[in-house]
């Protein structure tokens, strides 16, 4: 028989946002269930050194941090489910969701913390050197390249913003774009072109990320001219892929409001979506900051919003009775 789980709070996603929501929800006595999804622990499980999460003087490891968050959530009463949701019915409360094995989840409130993934170029060398000189987050990893030579790949707002940010750490930043014009906003382009520490390579694409001997990591980029096909080499210590992010919102297309990039819309200053009882937090609703600490903060917001929503519903029901 198909298993059915009922809960006052169901949380989709087990990154910093989902687990923070679980901690606050459990402490409020809501006995939340966390459906961990396709990548338990979220993006931090693919990160090695974490140096900007408050509370730790020394560098910590991303997977370790997520293990501690999950252990804390379970300790205060959250239940973890190894499952992936494939169908969602938000037409009425309680909401009804179905996992890929047929398990049914019935919930009074739903917290969506499914996150977003950085878009990558798809090169084998990129995958091999990820975390060893190849990154998709300058804010996260730029600090490790103080005084070193770095490159940013992309031509939109994200790429220009990352290049400008990296000048806080590096005096030699190269922006690589496969076209001969940028897609970024004009004001960002003006700042980029005026900055003495940034140069732009036009009509170039990365053919390969070049690693050094042994454990040396990234040492260069092999670039292909998109017009002539000619290959050239650029020596760098760090390569930042900045071609955008893809929020995990496919399940909610046509069911919840999205913006033009697929991120869930929330009421400003809250985690409320357009459906009462459904809340969104973390990178699934944040296209600007995308940090573990901001995700954790909005996870807390989602749990508190859900708790207040349930309290109001309970009060209205008792008054009606």
C-alpha positions as CSV (number, residue, x, y, z in Angstrom):
1,X,0.0,0.0,0.0
2,X,1.1,3.6,-0.7
3,X,2.4,5.3,2.4
4,X,0.8,8.6,3.5
5,X,2.4,11.2,5.8
6,X,0.5,14.1,7.3
7,X,2.1,17.1,8.9
8,X,1.3,20.7,9.8
9,X,4.5,21.8,8.0
10,X,6.1,20.1,5.0
11,X,9.4,21.5,3.8
12,X,10.8,20.8,0.3
13,X,14.6,21.0,0.3
14,X,17.3,20.4,2.8
15,X,19.8,23.2,2.2
16,X,20.4,26.0,4.7
17,X,16.9,27.5,4.0
18,X,15.0,24.2,4.4
19,X,16.9,23.0,7.5
20,X,16.6,26.4,9.2
21,X,12.9,26.3,8.5
22,X,12.8,22.8,10.0
23,X,14.6,23.9,13.1
24,X,12.2,26.8,13.8
25,X,9.2,24.8,12.8
26,X,10.2,21.9,15.1
27,X,10.8,24.3,18.0
28,X,7.3,25.7,17.5
29,X,5.9,22.2,17.9
30,X,4.8,21.7,14.2
31,X,6.7,18.4,13.8
32,X,7.9,19.3,10.3
33,X,8.7,16.8,7.6
34,X,11.6,17.6,5.4
35,X,11.7,16.0,1.9
36,X,15.4,16.2,1.1
37,X,15.1,16.1,-2.7
38,X,17.6,15.2,-5.3
39,X,20.6,16.9,-3.5
40,X,20.3,16.5,0.2
41,X,22.1,19.3,1.9
42,X,21.9,21.6,-1.1
43,X,24.7,23.3,-2.9
44,X,27.0,23.5,0.2
45,X,27.5,19.8,-0.1
46,X,29.5,20.5,-3.3
47,X,31.6,23.2,-1.6
48,X,34.8,22.6,0.2
49,X,36.1,25.6,2.2
50,X,33.5,27.9,3.8
51,X,34.9,31.0,5.4
52,X,32.0,33.4,5.5
53,X,29.4,31.6,7.6
54,X,29.1,33.3,11.0
55,X,30.1,31.5,14.1
56,X,33.3,29.8,13.0
57,X,36.7,31.4,13.3
58,X,38.4,28.7,11.3
59,X,37.6,27.6,7.8
60,X,34.9,24.8,7.8
61,X,33.8,22.4,5.2
62,X,30.4,22.8,3.4
63,X,29.3,19.1,3.8
64,X,30.2,19.2,7.5
65,X,28.1,22.4,8.0
66,X,25.1,20.8,6.4
67,X,25.5,17.6,8.5
68,X,25.4,19.7,11.6
69,X,22.3,21.6,10.5
70,X,20.5,18.4,9.7
71,X,21.5,16.9,13.1
72,X,20.2,20.0,14.8
73,X,16.9,19.8,13.0
74,X,16.5,16.2,13.8
75,X,17.4,16.8,17.4
76,X,14.6,19.3,17.9
77,X,12.0,17.0,16.2
78,X,12.1,17.4,12.4
79,X,11.7,14.3,10.4
80,X,13.9,13.7,7.3
81,X,12.5,11.8,4.3
82,X,14.7,10.6,1.4
83,X,12.3,11.4,-1.4
84,X,11.8,13.6,-4.4
85,X,8.4,15.2,-5.1
86,X,7.0,14.7,-8.6
87,X,3.4,16.0,-8.3
88,X,1.9,18.9,-6.3
89,X,-1.8,19.8,-5.7
90,X,-2.1,23.2,-4.2
91,X,-5.8,23.7,-5.2
92,X,-7.0,23.3,-1.6
93,X,-5.8,22.9,1.9
94,X,-4.5,20.5,3.2
95,X,-2.1,20.4,0.3
96,X,-1.3,17.1,-1.3
97,X,2.2,16.2,-2.7
98,X,3.4,12.9,-4.2
99,X,6.9,11.5,-4.2
100,X,8.5,9.6,-7.0
101,X,7.9,6.2,-5.2
102,X,4.2,7.0,-4.7
103,X,4.4,8.2,-1.1
104,X,1.8,10.9,-0.4
105,X,2.4,13.9,1.8
106,X,-0.5,15.9,3.2
107,X,0.3,19.2,4.8
108,X,-1.4,22.3,6.3
109,X,1.5,24.5,5.2
110,X,4.2,24.1,2.6
111,X,7.6,25.6,2.7
112,X,9.4,25.6,-0.6
113,X,13.2,25.6,-0.3
114,X,14.2,23.7,-3.4
115,X,17.0,26.1,-4.2
116,X,18.8,27.0,-7.4
117,X,21.7,25.6,-9.3
118,X,24.5,27.5,-11.0
119,X,24.6,27.0,-14.8
120,X,27.8,25.5,-15.9
121,X,29.5,25.2,-19.3
122,X,29.4,21.4,-19.3
123,X,33.1,20.7,-19.9
124,X,34.7,17.7,-18.3
125,X,37.7,19.8,-17.3
126,X,35.3,22.2,-15.6
127,X,33.8,19.4,-13.5
128,X,37.2,18.0,-12.7
129,X,38.6,21.3,-11.4
130,X,35.5,22.5,-9.6
131,X,36.6,23.7,-6.2
132,X,40.2,23.6,-7.3
133,X,40.2,27.0,-9.1
134,X,36.9,26.7,-10.9
135,X,33.9,28.3,-9.1
136,X,30.5,29.7,-9.8
137,X,30.4,32.2,-6.9
138,X,32.8,35.1,-6.6
139,X,31.2,36.3,-3.4
140,X,31.8,32.8,-1.9
141,X,35.3,32.1,-3.2
142,X,36.8,35.4,-4.3
143,X,38.6,35.9,-1.0
144,X,40.8,32.9,-1.7
145,X,42.3,34.7,-4.8
146,X,43.7,37.8,-3.1
147,X,46.5,39.2,-5.3
148,X,46.0,36.5,-7.9
149,X,44.9,36.5,-11.5
150,X,41.3,35.6,-12.2
151,X,38.9,35.3,-15.1
152,X,35.1,35.6,-15.2
153,X,33.1,33.8,-18.0
154,X,29.9,35.4,-19.1
155,X,28.3,38.5,-20.5
156,X,25.2,39.3,-18.4
157,X,24.6,41.2,-15.2
158,X,25.9,38.3,-13.1
159,X,29.2,38.1,-14.9
160,X,29.8,41.9,-14.8
161,X,28.8,42.1,-11.1
162,X,31.2,39.2,-10.3
163,X,34.0,40.8,-12.2
164,X,33.5,44.1,-10.4
165,X,33.4,42.3,-7.0
166,X,36.6,40.4,-7.7
167,X,38.5,43.7,-8.0
168,X,38.2,43.8,-4.2
169,X,40.7,40.9,-4.1
170,X,42.5,40.9,-7.4
171,X,44.2,43.6,-9.5
172,X,44.0,41.5,-12.6
173,X,40.5,40.4,-13.6
174,X,39.6,39.3,-17.2
175,X,36.0,39.1,-18.4
176,X,35.6,36.5,-21.2
177,X,32.5,36.7,-23.4
178,X,31.7,34.7,-26.5
179,X,30.0,37.6,-28.2
180,X,31.3,41.1,-29.1
181,X,28.7,42.9,-26.9
182,X,27.6,42.5,-23.3
183,X,24.0,41.7,-22.3
184,X,24.4,43.4,-18.9
185,X,22.7,46.7,-17.9
186,X,24.3,49.8,-19.3
187,X,25.2,51.2,-16.0
188,X,27.0,48.0,-15.0
189,X,28.9,48.0,-18.4
190,X,30.0,51.6,-17.8
191,X,31.4,50.7,-14.4
192,X,33.2,47.7,-15.9
193,X,34.8,49.5,-18.8
194,X,36.0,52.4,-16.6
195,X,37.6,50.0,-14.0
196,X,41.4,49.9,-14.6
197,X,41.7,46.4,-13.1
198,X,39.4,44.7,-15.6
199,X,40.0,43.8,-19.2
200,X,37.5,42.2,-21.6
201,X,38.3,39.4,-24.1
202,X,35.6,39.5,-26.8
203,X,34.4,36.6,-29.0
204,X,36.1,34.0,-26.9
205,X,34.8,30.8,-25.2
206,X,36.4,28.4,-22.9
207,X,37.5,25.3,-24.7
208,X,39.2,23.7,-21.6
209,X,40.1,24.5,-18.0
210,X,43.8,23.6,-17.7
211,X,45.0,22.0,-14.5
212,X,48.5,22.0,-13.2
213,X,50.6,19.0,-12.1
214,X,49.5,17.0,-9.1
215,X,47.1,18.9,-6.8
216,X,48.0,22.3,-8.2
217,X,44.5,23.0,-9.6
218,X,43.6,25.5,-12.3
219,X,46.5,27.2,-14.0
220,X,45.1,28.4,-17.3
221,X,42.2,28.6,-19.7
222,X,42.3,27.4,-23.3
223,X,40.2,29.9,-25.2
224,X,38.6,29.4,-28.6
225,X,37.9,32.4,-30.8
226,X,34.2,32.1,-31.8
227,X,34.9,33.7,-35.2
228,X,38.2,32.2,-36.3
229,X,38.3,29.1,-34.2
230,X,41.9,29.9,-33.1
231,X,42.9,28.6,-29.7
232,X,44.8,30.7,-27.3
233,X,45.9,30.3,-23.6
234,X,45.2,32.6,-20.7
235,X,47.1,31.9,-17.5
236,X,44.9,32.3,-14.5
237,X,44.7,31.2,-10.9
238,X,40.9,31.2,-10.7
239,X,38.0,30.9,-13.2
240,X,34.5,32.0,-12.3
241,X,31.6,30.7,-14.4
242,X,28.9,33.4,-14.3
243,X,26.3,32.4,-16.9
244,X,23.3,32.5,-14.5
245,X,21.3,30.2,-12.2
246,X,18.4,27.9,-12.7
247,X,15.9,27.8,-9.8
248,X,14.3,24.5,-9.1
249,X,10.7,25.6,-9.7
250,X,9.5,23.3,-12.5
251,X,7.0,21.6,-10.1
252,X,5.2,24.9,-9.5
253,X,4.9,26.3,-13.1
254,X,1.2,27.3,-13.5
255,X,0.6,26.9,-9.8
256,X,2.6,29.7,-8.2
257,X,3.6,33.1,-9.4
258,X,7.1,33.3,-10.9
259,X,9.2,36.1,-12.3
260,X,10.7,36.2,-15.7
261,X,13.7,34.0,-14.7
262,X,11.6,31.3,-13.0
263,X,12.1,32.5,-9.4
264,X,9.1,32.3,-7.1
265,X,7.5,35.6,-6.3
266,X,7.0,36.4,-2.6
267,X,5.4,39.3,-0.9
268,X,8.2,41.8,-0.2
269,X,9.7,41.4,3.3
270,X,8.0,38.0,3.8
271,X,8.1,34.5,2.5
272,X,4.4,34.5,1.5
273,X,3.6,33.3,-2.1
274,X,0.4,34.0,-3.9
275,X,-1.3,31.0,-2.3
276,X,-2.1,31.2,1.4
277,X,-0.2,28.6,3.4
278,X,2.6,28.2,0.8
279,X,5.9,29.9,1.6
280,X,9.1,30.2,-0.4
281,X,12.6,30.8,1.0
282,X,16.3,30.5,0.0
283,X,17.7,30.6,-3.5
284,X,14.3,29.5,-5.0
285,X,13.1,33.0,-4.3
286,X,16.4,35.0,-4.2
287,X,18.1,35.9,-7.4
288,X,20.3,38.6,-5.8
289,X,22.2,37.4,-2.8
290,X,22.3,33.6,-3.1
291,X,24.3,33.0,0.1
292,X,24.0,30.3,2.7
293,X,23.5,32.9,5.5
294,X,20.7,34.7,3.6
295,X,19.0,31.4,2.7
296,X,19.1,30.4,6.4
297,X,17.6,33.7,7.3
298,X,14.7,33.4,4.9
299,X,14.2,29.8,6.1
300,X,13.6,31.2,9.6
301,X,11.2,33.7,8.1
302,X,9.2,31.0,6.3
303,X,8.8,28.9,9.5
304,X,7.7,32.0,11.5
305,X,5.3,33.0,8.7
306,X,3.9,29.5,8.6
307,X,3.5,29.3,12.3
308,X,1.6,32.6,12.4
309,X,-0.6,31.5,9.5
310,X,-1.5,28.3,11.3
311,X,-2.2,30.2,14.5
312,X,-4.6,32.5,12.6
313,X,-6.3,29.6,10.9
314,X,-6.7,27.7,14.2
315,X,-8.2,30.9,15.9
316,X,-10.7,31.4,13.0
317,X,-11.8,27.8,13.1
318,X,-12.3,27.8,16.9
319,X,-14.3,31.1,16.6
320,X,-16.5,29.6,13.9
321,X,-17.0,26.4,16.0
